[in-house]
């Protein structure tokens, strides 16, 4: 006889079996998802299209299975955030699953686009063509990626279990790039010349002669793109971009006073540290003496960028070198190719002294067209160079310009919402001495003062050891390195919020015989408005084997400390100059009395007597955010 107790026991056992089967199925789906996630990550690094898409479609099926089997339960997971070890995982579970769904769909849409276009091998031209032919899918993928990024953003990866933490960190690092890449892909028909041919002006910068826009413009090229392929490319000496039969404007005052130039010509056009402004000025002054098509944008890169890109695409061959050109020897090759072989500066040498630029560019193009290089390494290198402002891009299309601005790839000065700092150096000495200059910066902010105060210390060292007089002159040396052993004529600009008030600054008078115009400079600091910013400007002459320290003190506006009830916030955007090498900086922030630091991004390096201290290498823009609470 079956009793109620036996029926209840039977139901309980059956329920436990069903629950066990469900948990096993759930665990299987989760494990399968983990495996396919890792496969996608690994195959993407290898730029192998077929296995990447196979893993992506399998990953999408895993997400579908997981949402079907656990969707309802996952929604309740945050209720158990109090559990040890896995509590934070459970709290993040709904967001992770939703983001996974969007990412899997975005990846699937991209893979379907490649499959539809019949592309099996990845190359720049094939990728551009796929994106141009599948705009609907690309735009849908971009929307999914954007939503996934927004979903993942609030999750603190450090708080998750090791199993999830590394994978979530990988996604959070990759999402801004993936989103920007897909958004730019939606502009492929325009940027890649699928609707009509596009021409871009390319600026070759020499950061050994540092200028506000990244370096002296030593070479210039025109690149024509049609249907995603490079159809024409020509490079020339930047001096060949002048046509003095046409009028030129007067140069900025420092160029007139320190370089002695009477006209503002193309090679000096990047006086503004705001690249969109400098790019427009370059286009206005570009007069090569031959008819040129309207330019659709401007791309600038420096020596360091070219060196790193050569390292990414692999060795290249050039006719005048017995050995392949690599990352290790490309700078030496350029310097040797520039120098006159017989040590004489003849007219023939002058006309050909920069022909190596076109030779290298053509060899690099041929190497890229073969596709025989690590494509992921090239993509990662390019992103790093964009972040470090060794590559800058300006396009004359609002949609593309907005994406570049959002990613900070356009080299634009940032609008001010809190505190701001940017140090801009301009070598105005007709030499390549920046290769020998070392510098450091210390920025102290005192939020206890009312209003807040700031002090900046800049330390420069000229490591050149050759004893030479600081006499202004425009001359070449037969060996490139000799032009790096000179005095440093630096026009220093310190950009701060327009609401700041300069209180004091180092004044170092300059003798007349050390300046081009032979007029003594009292060393006064000029305050010049720059939109929502202002610049503290001064001239510095640094002889060889010497150091110089300059200090600035100013008062910040009250609103730099944003108060909200018992909470307060201090934000600093420290912007890096394009082309400049990374150098060490120190930031200290004295907190207002009665407030305690409850959150800092990034974390302070140390605390000295309760004061947070940040130490970092300024190789990219830095955003420092402090959140305070009144105690």
C-alpha positions, 0 to 999 in steps of 0.5 A, a space after each residue: 500500500 502506497 502511503 502519503 509519506 511514500 508519495 511525498 518521499 517519491 516526489 522529493 527524490 524526483 525533485 532532487 533528480 530533476 534539480 540535479 539534472 538541471 544543475 548538471 545541465 547548467 554546469 555543462 552549459 557554463 563550462 561549454 561557454 567558458 571553453 568557447 570564450 577562451 577559443 574565441 579569445 585565442 583565435 582572435 589573437 591569431 587573426 584566424 577567421 574560420 576557427 574564430 567564427 566557429 567558436 563565436 557561433 558555438 559561444 552564441 549557442 552556449 549563451 542561448 542555452 544558458 539563458 533558456 536554462 537559467 534565465 529566471 533563476 539568474 534574475 534572482 541571483 543578486 538576492 544571494 550576494 551575501 554568500 561568501 566567495 560567490 556572492 559578487 559573481 551572483 550579483 553580477 550574473 544578470 549583467 554578465 549574461 545580458 552582455 554575453 548575449 549582446 556580444 555573442 550576437 555582435 560577433 555572430 553578425 560580423 561573422 555572418 557578414 564575412 561568410 556572406 561576402 565569401 571572405 576567408 582570409 583577413 586583409 585590410 582590403 577584404 575587411 573594408 569590403 566586407 564592412 562596406 557590403 554589409 552595413 546593416 549587419 555592421 550597424 546592428 553589431 555596433 549597437 549590440 557592442 555599445 549596449 554590452 559595453 554599457 552593461 559591463 561598465 558598472 561591474 568591478 572585475 576585481 571583486 569577482 572570483 578568479 574564474 570570472 575576474 580575468 575574463 571580465 577584465 579582458 572584455 572590459 578592456 576590449 569593449 571600447 576598442 570593439 565598439 569604436 571599431 564597429 562604429 568606424 566600420 559603419 563609415 567604411 563606404 566613406 572612409 575607404 573610398 567605396 562611394 568615391 575615391 578619398 585622398 588623405 594628407 599624411 604628415 611625417 613628424 620628427 619628434 627630435 625637433 618637438 613641436 606642439 603638434 607632435 614634431 617638426 613636419 619633415 615629410 608629407 604624403 598624399 594617399 589615395 584610397 579606392 574601394 578599400 585599397 591603396 591606389 596611389 601614394 606619393 611622399 615628398 620633402 615638406 619644403 616641397 609643399 611651399 609655393 611662394 607665388 601665393 601669399 602666406 599669413 604671418 606666423 605665430 609671434 614665437 615663431 617670428 621672434 625665436 625662429 626669425 621666420 617672416 611667413 607661416 609656411 606648411 612645415 611650421 603649421 602644427 603650432 597648435 597642440 589641438 590636432 584638428 586645429 593644426 590639421 586644418 592649418 596644414 591643409 590651408 598652407 599645403 601648396 605643393 605647386 601641383 594640382 591636388 584633389 580635395 583632402 578628406 582628412 589628415 593623418 600624422 605619425 612620428 618616428 617612434 610610430 613608424 619604428 613600432 609599426 615596422 616592428 609589428 609588420 615584420 622586416 621590410 626590404 629597401 633597395 639601398 640596404 643590404 640588410 632588412 629594415 627592422 624596428 631595431 635599425 630603422 631609425 639608424 637607417 633614416 639618419 644615415 640615409 639623410 646624411 650626405 655620403 661625401 659630407 658635402 651639402 650640395 643642391 643634389 643632396 638637398 633635393 634627395 635628402 628625404 627620399 628615404 621616406 617614400 622608399 620606406 613607405 612603399 616597402 611597408 605598403 608592399 609588406 602589408 599588402 602581402 598579409 604575411 604579418 601578425 595582424 593582431 600585433 599590428 592592431 594592438 600596436 596601432 591602438 597603443 600609438 593612438 593612445 600615446 598620440 604618436 599617431 593622430 587622425 583628423 577627418 572632415 566628416 562629422 560622424 567619423 570625427 565624433 568617433 575619433 573624438 570619443 576614442 581620443 584618437 584625434 589629438 584634440 584638446 579636451 574641454 574642461 569640466 574639472 581641473 586640467 593640465 597639459 605641458 607643451 614644449 616647442 623646439 625653436 632652435 633649428 636642431 634635433 636636441 629633443 633626442 637628448 632632453 629628459 624632463 620630469 613634472 611634479 604637480 601639487 594641488 592643495 584643496 585645503 586652501 580656499 580657493 584651492 591652489 596649485 603648484 607645478 614644477 618642471 625639471 629639464 636636463 640637456 644630456 648632450 655633453 658637447 660644449 657648444 655656445 648657445 648661438 641661434 643659427 640655422 645650419 646642418 651638420 654632416 652627421 645627424 647625431 651632431 644636430 642633437 648636441 646643441 642648446 635647447 631653445 624651448 617655448 614652454 606652454 602650460 595649459 590650465 583651466 581658463 578660470 585659474 589665476 597665475 600667482 607666480 612663475 619662474 622668470 629667467 632673463 635671456 640675453 640678446 645674443 642668445 635670441 634670433 632677433 637680438 632683443 633681450 627677453 626679461 623672462 616674463 611669463 605670458 598668459 594667453 587665452 585658449 578657449 576654455 583653457 589658458 596657457 602660461 608661456 615662456 622661453 627657455 634656453 638650456 645649454 648642453 650638460 645643464 639642468 633647469 627647473 621652472 615653477 608655476 603657482 596659480 589659484 584654481 576656481 572654487 568649483 574645481 572641488 565639486 561639492 554635493 552634500 556630504 560628498 565632494 569630487 576632484 577630477 584632473 585631466 592631465 593631457 599628454 603632448 603629441 610626439 613627446 616621449 613618456 616622462 615621470 610625473 608626480 601628483 599630490 592632492 591635499 584633501 580639504 579639511 574634514 574630508 576623507 578619501 573614499 574612492 580614487 581612480 587610479 589608486 594612489 601609489 602611496 600616502 605621505 602623511 595622509 596625502 595621496 600621491 600618484 606616480 606614473 609615466 606620462 605616456 598617454 592622457 591620464 584621468 585622476 578622479 577622487 571621491 571624498 566624504 565629509 567626516 
